[in-house]
Amino acid sequence: MHILFIHGLGRTPLSGQPVLWRLRRQGHATSSFGYCAAVQDFQAIRERLVRRLVRLADRGPYVVVAHSLGGVLLRGALAQLPEATPRPRLVFLLGSPVQASRWARRLQDRLWYRILTGECGQLLASPERMAAIGPVFGPCLSLVGTRGLSGVWGPFQGEPNDGVVAISEAAANWITQEIRLPVVHTLLPASGRVAAILLDRLRLTADGGS
């Protein structure tokens, strides 16, 4: 089984190396998809990702692990895949928002935010644009962190969160299973608990489960 990792906003493919290293130790082939949201818009990144998924699917069954904005890009790309292209056997979303981000909405007009996050940052702040991105059709696990901001003073108003994304922002009725972990947003791809869950589900998938 080949596993493709898609990093989050402001990160690089290196952010996925801790979990990919653990997957490789168990015999899985891995690779990463990189992008720079500061200079590339959503459509351009999505088109590249579609081409990457088509090439990957041509080589056999595959799984995708997507962190944060990476999951949004993945859902956009899956909706654009040619009909004959096989979809991932399994999708893991790590702290990936399904609805507009409260942090993005709060920061969307700040110059530094606009420079660092580009058009993708504005997408994350838009309820309409986020709602228009399609679901994942097929087995999809959402791993969400809960070691974030507490109290009612922040944007989450006491709701469980990972410091960047609230539980409700990552929830959808098409998600097969939601798993909550005491991890902050940035460290989800580096978490040993996340890696253990991925390995367990990959074993089930290889055995014919889901």
C-alpha positions in Angstrom: 0.0 0.0 0.0 1.4 3.4 -0.9 0.7 6.3 1.4 0.7 9.9 0.2 1.0 12.7 2.8 -0.3 16.2 2.1 0.9 18.9 4.6 -0.9 21.8 6.1 -0.9 25.5 5.6 2.5 27.1 6.3 4.2 23.7 6.6 6.3 21.6 4.2 6.5 17.9 3.4 9.0 17.6 6.2 6.2 18.0 8.7 4.9 14.5 7.8 8.2 12.7 8.1 7.7 11.5 11.7 4.5 9.5 10.8 5.9 8.5 7.4 9.0 7.1 9.0 6.9 4.9 11.2 4.9 3.7 8.2 8.0 2.9 6.3 9.4 0.9 9.2 6.3 -1.4 8.8 7.0 -1.9 5.1 4.8 0.8 3.5 5.9 2.9 0.6 5.4 6.7 1.2 5.6 10.0 -0.6 4.6 13.6 0.0 2.9 16.3 -2.0 4.2 19.8 -1.4 2.8 23.3 -2.2 3.2 26.9 -1.1 -0.1 28.7 -0.4 1.6 32.1 -0.3 2.3 32.0 -4.0 -0.1 29.4 -5.4 -3.9 29.6 -5.4 -6.3 26.8 -4.5 -7.1 25.9 -8.1 -3.4 25.7 -9.2 -2.6 23.4 -6.3 -5.7 21.3 -6.8 -4.8 20.7 -10.4 -1.3 19.6 -9.5 -2.7 17.3 -6.9 -5.2 15.8 -9.3 -2.4 14.9 -11.6 -0.4 13.4 -8.7 -3.4 11.2 -7.6 -3.9 10.0 -11.2 -0.3 8.9 -11.4 -0.5 7.3 -8.0 -3.7 5.4 -8.8 -2.1 4.0 -11.9 0.5 2.2 -9.8 -2.1 0.4 -7.6 -4.0 0.9 -4.3 -3.2 3.9 -2.3 -4.1 5.8 0.9 -3.9 9.5 1.6 -3.0 11.2 4.9 -3.8 14.9 4.8 -3.1 17.5 7.5 -5.2 20.7 8.0 -5.5 22.6 4.7 -4.0 19.5 3.0 -7.4 17.8 3.6 -9.3 20.6 2.0 -7.0 20.4 -1.0 -7.5 16.7 -1.1 -11.3 16.9 -1.1 -11.1 19.4 -3.8 -8.9 17.2 -5.9 -11.0 14.1 -5.3 -14.0 15.9 -6.7 -12.0 16.6 -9.9 -10.6 13.1 -10.5 -11.5 11.5 -13.8 -14.3 9.1 -13.3 -12.2 6.1 -14.2 -9.5 6.9 -11.7 -9.6 4.7 -8.6 -10.2 6.7 -5.3 -8.0 6.1 -2.2 -8.7 3.0 -0.3 -8.7 5.1 2.9 -8.4 8.7 3.7 -7.0 10.1 7.0 -7.8 13.7 7.8 -5.6 15.2 10.6 -7.2 18.3 12.1 -8.6 19.2 8.7 -11.4 21.8 8.7 -14.6 20.9 6.8 -16.3 24.2 7.7 -14.9 27.8 7.6 -12.2 28.3 10.2 -12.9 30.7 13.0 -9.2 31.7 13.2 -9.1 32.3 9.5 -12.3 34.5 9.7 -10.7 36.5 12.5 -7.4 37.0 10.7 -8.5 37.3 7.0 -8.1 41.0 6.8 -4.7 41.2 8.4 -2.0 42.0 5.9 0.5 39.5 7.3 -2.1 36.7 7.2 -3.0 37.6 3.6 0.7 37.6 2.6 1.6 34.3 4.3 -1.6 32.3 3.4 -2.5 33.8 0.0 -5.8 32.9 -1.6 -6.0 29.6 0.3 -6.2 31.6 3.6 -9.2 33.4 2.2 -10.8 30.1 1.2 -10.5 28.9 4.8 -12.4 32.0 6.0 -15.3 31.6 3.6 -18.3 29.6 4.7 -19.6 29.5 1.1 -16.4 28.3 -0.5 -15.7 25.7 2.2 -19.3 24.4 1.9 -18.8 24.0 -1.9 -15.9 21.6 -1.5 -17.1 18.0 -1.9 -17.0 15.2 0.7 -14.8 12.2 0.7 -16.7 9.2 -0.8 -15.3 6.1 0.8 -13.7 5.3 4.2 -12.6 8.4 5.9 -11.2 8.8 9.4 -10.9 12.2 11.0 -8.3 12.5 13.7 -8.8 15.7 15.7 -6.8 17.2 18.6 -8.2 18.4 21.8 -5.1 19.9 23.5 -5.9 23.5 22.4 -7.2 26.7 23.9 -9.4 26.4 26.9 -11.9 28.9 28.4 -14.5 31.2 26.8 -12.2 34.1 26.0 -10.8 32.7 22.7 -12.5 32.0 19.3 -13.6 28.6 20.4 -15.8 29.7 23.3 -14.9 26.7 25.4 -15.4 24.1 22.6 -12.8 21.3 22.4 -10.1 22.3 19.9 -6.5 21.7 18.9 -5.5 25.3 19.1 -6.3 26.0 15.4 -9.3 23.9 14.5 -12.4 23.2 16.7 -14.0 19.8 16.8 -17.2 21.1 15.1 -15.1 22.7 12.3 -13.8 19.2 11.4 -17.1 17.4 11.6 -19.2 16.1 8.8 -21.8 13.3 8.3 -19.8 11.7 5.6 -16.8 11.0 7.9 -16.7 7.3 8.7 -15.2 7.8 12.2 -13.9 10.7 14.3 -11.1 10.0 16.8 -10.2 12.6 19.4 -6.6 12.8 20.7 -4.9 15.0 23.3 -2.6 16.5 20.7 -2.1 20.1 19.4 -2.8 20.9 15.8 0.8 21.4 14.6 2.0 18.1 16.2 -0.7 15.8 14.7 1.6 14.6 11.9 4.4 13.9 14.4 2.2 12.1 17.0 3.0 8.5 17.8 -0.7 8.0 18.7 -1.7 9.1 15.2 0.9 6.8 13.7 -0.4 3.8 15.7 -4.0 4.5 14.6 -2.9 4.7 11.0 -1.0 1.5 11.1 -3.9 -0.3 12.8 -6.3 0.9 10.1 -3.9 0.1 7.3 -3.7 -3.5 8.6 -7.5 -3.8 8.7 -7.7 -2.4 5.2 -5.1 -4.9 3.9 -7.1 -7.7 5.5 -10.2 -6.6 3.8 -11.8 -4.5 6.6 -12.5 -0.8 6.8 
